[in-house]
């Protein structure tokens, strides 16, 4: 228990640490995973990146475990399921772990921040500036060298103002390729549109590009447009019909989306609360593992758009 004191020396508040200060080296065989990893997860790009990173530089972030109150030789894994699986695959027998003081899986598994592409770009730039070769970065991240170099040049031709606006968004490299076709002012307008609509897809970026006047395109893009033919009236009419059909579909969903999303939020909140109790998770793991897998899928749903298509 740490005490925080004001300048007058009075005890202002108390903060209880969520884990022990010191790391503990634990045999990998003594750590019990509370989550079953699917075959698809083990074959994912993310898992390959973790494997590559551990091979090259070792484990960067320690797994988080909580002691088993009934067996002092066992620990339950709260965070780091992919890392633990990678250690097993690499034949590593011991790992340094953070020891949690609370039997809580919710915080570690739900309150995480994904690394946006611009932040990843800046990390790669910083690493190269410090002398790390692109080939070493490619090995650590499980990328090709060409991919690392492309991420290194992600913001070439991008307005600094637009880059700042999009720094915490999930814009893909393809979106930045489309933005690069516009002038700086139009890039800022496009970034504002994407943020306002919370839509960072390639399709939406292409729609903004299509609606951009030639005067707001980059000089290189103007030359390309001059050498290419303009879209025919038939193409424009077809695009208008497709847009009208899309607007009709959106309207049909609007009436039920709010209620459906509310039901999903309530159900997900209840399931998430159940899974934050490790005793419940352990019971499901022992008696109804199929239910546990489905509950975990529900808890990981971000919104209605991430639900699988049941048609």
Secondary structure, DSSP 8 states (H G I E B T S, - for coil): -EEEE-TT--EEEEE--SB-SS-EEEEGGGEEESS---HHHHTSHHHHHHHHHHHHH---S-EEEEEETTEEEEEEEEE-HHHHHHHHHTT--EEEEEEBSS-BSHHHHHS-----HHHHHHHHHHHHHTT--HHHHHHHHT--HHHHHHHHTTTTT--HHHHHHTTTS---HHHHHHHTTB-HHHHHHHHHHHHHHT---HHHHHHHHHTS-GGGB-HHHHHHHHHS----HHHHHHHHHHHHHHHHHHHHHHHHHHHHHHHHHHHHHHHHHHHTBHHHHHHHHHH-HHHHHHHHHHHT--SGGGS----
